[in-house]
Amino acid sequence: MNNRITLKGKLVTLRPLSLKDAPRFCQWFKDFEVIRFLSSRIGKAAPTLKQERKWISDAKKDETEVIFSIVALDGTHIGLVRLNSIDYIHKNAEYGIFIGDKRYWGQGYGTEAGKLMIAYGFKKLKLHMIYLRCAAFNIRGEKSYKKIGFKPAGRIRQMMYLNKCYHDHLWMDLLQEEWEKKKK
């Protein structure tokens, strides 16, 4: 991951992930309302500060990930956005985002952060396709993904267990050529 790049939009700045972000991540991961959309966090205890700092240090060294912290224009760190499982041969990656600070939900911050990250993936990393998966009940997320340009690619039934029920996952993808047409 390039630790020097900063991407700026009208609502947010994407800056390199920092060890200083760890306390906020630990706080956010204690909030079920935040993590219910993060299937990788469901059923797990919130990380300790030491564990989260280690995760950040490891993530910054991982060549198959690009992770940015999302910062609102008022300077508040509100979440993260990432491309992971980057496949440089087949030129694809998985997109992920979360806004941990609920005061910034539903106001376009995530959509703008997503647009900046997708542009980075296609322009700088020269990816051909970016995909994502999300809980089918994440309606707000799905709307944001569609605004970015993602299209439904499929559905995996009962992939996630939450609140004594199984939930489907939606898969969406975006091809570089579709993104080029959309931004015109």
PEVEN-V545052 format. One record per backbone hydrogen bond with DSSP energy under -0.5 kcal/mol. CO is the residue of the C=O (numbers start at 1). NH is the residue of the N-H. If there is no record, write none. Layout:
BEGIN
[[CO/NH] [CO/NH]]
END
This chain:
BEGIN
[[1/3] [7/14] [11/73] [12/9] [13/15] [13/71] [14/7] [15/69] [18/21] [19/22] [21/24] [21/25] [22/26] [23/27] [24/28] [25/29] [27/30] [28/31] [30/32] [31/34] [31/35] [32/36] [34/37] [35/38] [37/39] [38/41] [38/42] [41/44] [48/52] [49/53] [50/54] [51/55] [52/56] [53/57] [54/58] [55/59] [56/60] [57/61] [58/61] [58/62] [59/62] [62/65] [64/86] [66/83] [67/17] [68/81] [69/15] [69/71] [70/78] [70/79] [71/13] [72/75] [76/72] [76/78] [78/100] [78/101] [79/70] [80/98] [81/68] [82/96] [83/66] [84/94] [86/88] [87/91] [87/92] [91/128] [91/129] [92/87] [93/131] [94/84] [96/82] [98/80] [98/100] [100/102] [101/104] [102/105] [104/107] [108/112] [109/113] [110/114] [111/115] [112/116] [113/117] [114/118] [115/119] [116/120] [117/121] [118/122] [119/123] [120/124] [120/125] [121/127] [128/176] [129/93] [130/174] [131/95] [132/172] [134/170] [135/138] [137/139] [138/142] [139/143] [140/144] [141/145] [142/146] [143/147] [144/148] [145/149] [145/150] [151/173] [154/171] [155/157] [156/159] [156/169] [160/162] [160/167] [162/165] [165/162] [167/159] [167/160] [168/136] [169/156] [170/134] [171/153] [171/154] [172/132] [173/151] [174/130] [175/179] [176/180] [177/181] [178/182] [179/183] [181/184]]
END
